[in-house]
Amino acid sequence: MSLSDLTRSAVELAIAEYDEIGPERFLEKYGFAKARKYFLVIGNREYHSKAIAGAAHGYLPGRHLPLRSIDFSGGENTVAHVLGNLGFAVRSTEPKPRNPTWTRDELILALDFYMENPASPPGKTSSKIAKLSEDLNKLAVILGVSGDGQFRNPNGVYMKVMNFRRFDPTFATAGKSGLSHGGREEELVWREFSQTPDLLRSVATAIRAAINGETLHTSPPDFDYIEEAEEGRLLTVLHQRRERNRKLVEARKQKALDETRELRCEACDLSFADRYGPHGDGFIEVHHLRPLHTLREGDKTAVSDLALVCANCHRMIHRRKPWLSVTQLRMLLNQRPTAARPETC
């Protein structure tokens, strides 16, 4: 017994019976409660969709029996889906979910797409727009973002790409404009990357490589103390993962111990062993030095790519965009009066 066996004629026969005996007797006969969320709609009449589907199963040719309420589940992905495929209209009482706001990562990919040919970007039915739509949906899974069935569909993706035209001076001087609707983040991404096409391409290429990396996890990332970097959330996740790689951390600590016999923060010079005695011995964090857009999933990270930092300095580096380098943080600390510097990390 399966809803997939239903035919349009069987559903129409169930509807005819519903009209003949009325909703109360129909529901009582087949053992269904009143629908709360999904209704089959014909003209100005509405029918309890799950009850109709269950009864329709008994109208299939052969010795098919009606389905009971406990035999199948109702909802968008079951009854509504089957009835919709048979050509029936189904109304939901639930508000239609809105697709999430475009992330910085997505906008960078969209701008990179636009900048390939600003005068005439590929159309909404092109294979290139379809590929961008596919990549954006993969990205959503990796970042734990959800939307409705139309999430980042080719038509919506094309419209977002064309939103960038309203910032393009080439078209503004010609008296033309792009699609007027859009968000503040689009303008920020345009200002940051439109004049640096090589950087834009490098960042977009890194994001695409990460999206298609075979070893990426699909659980939502835990950002903890890390502020999302200029290159977007996905590359920040890759950066964070490298900083938490235990083997790399231990290798970098061992290198310092072999060379200096101690672990000190490369920004503020704090030693946890000096400050806390045996309880702090061997403790230090690491920071990944390479720019995010140069990272690729699967790349080998060298020990020289990591710097030793104390917990406070590590958080200060990642506190806000743009992230500080270890050298910049060290200079910031050195500029402060000696008396004002804290004695502890």
C-alpha positions, 0 to 999 in steps of 0.5 A: 500500500502506497500513496505513490500508487494513486491516480488522478481518476481515483482521487476524482472518485474520492472527491465525488464521494466526499461531495455526495455524502458530505465532509462529516460522514466522509471523515467518519467513514474513513477514520480521518480527522479534519485537516489543519494544514493542507487542503485540496482545492477545486474551484471555491471548494476545499477538501481534507487532503489526507482523507481524500488521499486515503479514500482514493486508494480504495478506488484504485483498480483491483482489490486495493483498500482505502488507507487508514490515517495511521498507514501514512503521514500527511504533509508537504512531502507526502500527500501534498506532493503526491496530489500536486504531481497529479495536477491538483492544487493544494493550499497550505495554511502555514506561512510560506518560509522566506529564503534566508538572506544572502550570505557574504560567501554567496554574494562574492560568488555572484559578483565574481559571476557578474564580473566575468562579463558585466555587459552581458552576463549569461541568461537565467536559463544558461548552464552557467547560472544553473551551475552557480545555483547548484554551488549555492545550494551545496554551500547552504548545506555545508553552512547549515542554512535552509530555505524553501523548495525554491532556495537559490533557484536559477531565476532568483540567482540571476536576479541577484547577479543583476542586482550588482548592475545598479552599482556599476558606473558603466551603466549608470553613466549610460543612463541604465540601471540594474534591478533596484531591490537588494541589500546593504551587504551587496553594496559592501561586497561591490565596494570591496571587490569590484576594483580588485578583480584578481582578489575577487577571483582568488576568493571566489575560486577558494570558496568554490574549491571548498564547496566541492571539497570531498572532506567538508563536513555538513554540520553547521559550523561552530564559530565560537570567538571567531568573527567571520572574515572578509572572505566569508564564512566557509573559508573562516570555517576552514581556517578555524579547522586548521587552528584546531587540528591537534596534530598540527598544534602539537607539531608546532609546539614541539618545534618551539620546544626544540628551538627555544625549550619554551612556549611563548606567545609571539604577540605579547611574549607571555609564557603560561608556564612562567605565569601559572607554574606547572599548571600552565606548562605546555599550554599555548594556542596556534594561529594560522598565518596564511590568508584565507583565500589561499587555503584549499580543502585538502592542502597540506599545512606546514608547521611554518604556517602556524604561530604560537599565541596566547588565548587572549591574543588569539581572540583579539586577532579574530575579534573583528574584520579585518583580522589582525596579523600577529605582527599588527597585534604585536605593534599594537601592544608595543605602542601602549605605555608600559605602565598600562600593559597588563601583567597577565594574559 
